[in-house]
Amino acid sequence: MSIEKVRAYLRGLGLEDRIMEFPQSSATVELAAQALGCEPAKIAKTMSFLLGEEPILILTAGDARVDNHKFKETFHIKAKMIPCEQVEALVGHAPGGVCPFAVPENVKVYLDVSLKPFDIVYPAAGSGNSAVRLSVAELEKSSGSVGWVDVCKEPQV
């Protein structure tokens, strides 16, 4: 089970106690925010894309939307999300529980600058009813991120 892989991975980093499991679904940003009692922006949404044949994960603020122009400028290829039925095979977690922890070595993880304004964020923990409470610095370190990107639209004010 994916959450058990994440639990073991985070145990190795001394962060297992940050995992929260809910009786209800937290598989979408809105549901996770309700389960946690926080604003949707603080949910660290993990989006899965293909760069050619290579899967990547980009974590963004929960209320952020990917800007196709910025994505193409950054990765030099049009944004193409991994089809739902291929996500688990390519990144190790099923939709609703996709997170940057305990993923295959070939999966690169990026953090979007939309996360930087927050002290604490909540990515999923490998299941559709879990989350992990982390500081942005802890997320950067524990995710094995290869770097920060700016691929989201500017927030509407």
C-alpha positions as CSV (number, residue, x, y, z in Angstrom):
1,M,0.0,0.0,0.0
2,S,1.3,3.4,-1.0
3,I,0.8,5.1,2.4
4,E,2.9,2.4,4.0
5,K,5.8,3.1,1.6
6,V,5.4,6.8,2.5
7,R,5.3,6.0,6.2
8,A,8.6,4.0,6.0
9,Y,10.2,6.7,3.9
10,L,9.2,9.5,6.3
11,R,10.2,7.3,9.3
12,G,13.7,7.3,7.9
13,L,13.7,11.1,7.9
14,G,12.2,11.4,11.4
15,L,8.9,12.8,10.1
16,E,6.6,9.8,10.4
17,D,4.7,11.5,13.3
18,R,3.6,14.3,10.9
19,I,1.4,11.9,8.9
20,M,-2.4,12.4,9.5
21,E,-5.0,9.9,8.3
22,F,-8.7,11.0,8.1
23,P,-11.9,9.0,8.2
24,Q,-13.1,11.0,5.1
25,S,-11.5,11.5,1.7
26,S,-8.8,14.2,1.3
27,A,-8.2,13.2,-2.3
28,T,-8.9,16.8,-3.7
29,V,-7.6,20.1,-2.6
30,E,-11.1,21.1,-1.3
31,L,-11.6,17.8,0.6
32,A,-8.1,18.0,2.1
33,A,-8.6,21.6,3.2
34,Q,-11.9,20.6,4.9
35,A,-10.3,17.6,6.6
36,L,-7.5,19.8,7.9
37,G,-9.5,22.9,8.6
38,C,-7.1,25.1,6.6
39,E,-7.3,27.3,3.5
40,P,-7.0,25.4,0.2
41,A,-3.9,27.3,-0.7
42,K,-1.9,25.5,2.1
43,I,-2.5,22.1,0.5
44,A,0.7,21.2,-1.4
45,K,-1.0,19.8,-4.6
46,T,1.2,17.3,-6.4
47,M,0.7,17.3,-10.1
48,S,2.1,14.6,-12.4
49,F,3.4,15.4,-15.9
50,L,5.2,13.7,-18.7
51,L,8.3,15.4,-20.2
52,G,8.5,13.2,-23.3
53,E,8.5,9.7,-21.7
54,E,9.8,10.9,-18.3
55,P,7.4,11.4,-15.4
56,I,7.9,14.5,-13.2
57,L,6.0,15.8,-10.2
58,I,5.4,19.5,-9.5
59,L,4.1,20.6,-6.1
60,T,2.1,23.8,-6.1
61,A,-0.1,25.8,-3.7
62,G,-3.5,24.2,-3.6
63,D,-5.2,27.2,-5.2
64,A,-2.5,27.6,-8.0
65,R,-3.1,26.8,-11.6
66,V,-0.3,25.8,-14.0
67,D,0.4,28.4,-16.7
68,N,1.0,26.6,-20.0
69,H,3.3,29.3,-21.3
70,K,5.5,29.3,-18.1
71,F,5.6,25.6,-18.2
72,K,6.8,25.5,-21.8
73,E,9.4,28.3,-21.0
74,T,10.7,26.2,-18.1
75,F,10.7,22.7,-19.5
76,H,10.8,23.5,-23.3
77,I,7.9,21.2,-23.9
78,K,4.1,21.6,-23.8
79,A,2.5,20.6,-20.4
80,K,1.1,17.1,-20.6
81,M,-0.5,15.6,-17.5
82,I,0.0,11.9,-17.0
83,P,-3.3,10.1,-17.9
84,C,-5.1,9.1,-14.8
85,E,-4.8,5.3,-15.5
86,Q,-1.0,5.6,-15.8
87,V,-0.3,7.7,-12.8
88,E,0.2,4.9,-10.2
89,A,2.4,2.8,-12.5
90,L,4.7,5.8,-13.3
91,V,4.9,7.7,-10.0
92,G,4.1,5.0,-7.4
93,H,0.9,6.6,-6.0
94,A,-2.7,6.5,-7.2
95,P,-4.5,9.8,-8.0
96,G,-5.8,11.4,-4.8
97,G,-2.7,10.2,-2.9
98,V,0.1,11.4,-5.2
99,C,2.9,12.9,-3.2
100,P,6.7,13.4,-3.7
101,F,7.7,10.7,-1.1
102,A,8.8,7.2,-1.9
103,V,8.6,7.7,-5.6
104,P,10.7,5.8,-8.2
105,E,14.3,7.2,-8.7
106,N,13.6,8.3,-12.2
107,V,10.8,10.7,-11.1
108,K,12.1,14.2,-10.6
109,V,10.3,16.4,-8.1
110,Y,10.0,20.2,-8.5
111,L,8.5,22.8,-6.1
112,D,6.6,25.7,-7.5
113,V,7.3,29.2,-6.0
114,S,3.5,29.4,-5.2
115,L,4.4,27.4,-2.0
116,K,7.0,29.9,-0.7
117,P,4.6,32.3,1.1
118,F,3.5,29.6,3.5
119,D,5.1,28.5,6.8
120,I,3.3,25.1,6.8
121,V,1.9,23.1,3.9
122,Y,0.1,19.8,3.6
123,P,1.0,17.3,0.8
124,A,-0.7,14.0,0.6
125,A,0.9,10.9,2.2
126,G,0.3,8.3,-0.5
127,S,-3.5,7.7,0.1
128,G,-6.7,9.5,-0.7
129,N,-7.3,10.2,3.0
130,S,-3.9,11.4,4.3
131,A,-1.7,14.4,4.6
132,V,1.7,15.3,6.1
133,R,2.3,18.6,8.0
134,L,5.6,20.1,6.9
135,S,7.3,23.4,6.8
136,V,8.3,24.4,3.2
137,A,11.9,23.8,4.1
138,E,11.1,20.3,5.4
139,L,9.1,19.7,2.2
140,E,12.0,20.8,0.1
141,K,14.4,18.5,1.9
142,S,12.1,15.5,2.3
143,S,10.8,15.5,-1.3
144,G,14.2,15.2,-2.8
145,S,13.3,18.2,-4.9
146,V,15.7,19.0,-7.8
147,G,14.7,22.7,-7.6
148,W,12.2,25.5,-7.6
149,V,10.2,26.4,-10.7
150,D,7.7,29.2,-11.5
151,V,5.1,27.5,-13.6
152,C,1.8,28.8,-12.1
153,K,-0.4,31.7,-13.0
154,E,-0.2,34.8,-10.9
155,P,-2.9,34.8,-8.2
156,Q,-6.0,36.8,-9.0
157,V,-6.5,39.6,-6.5
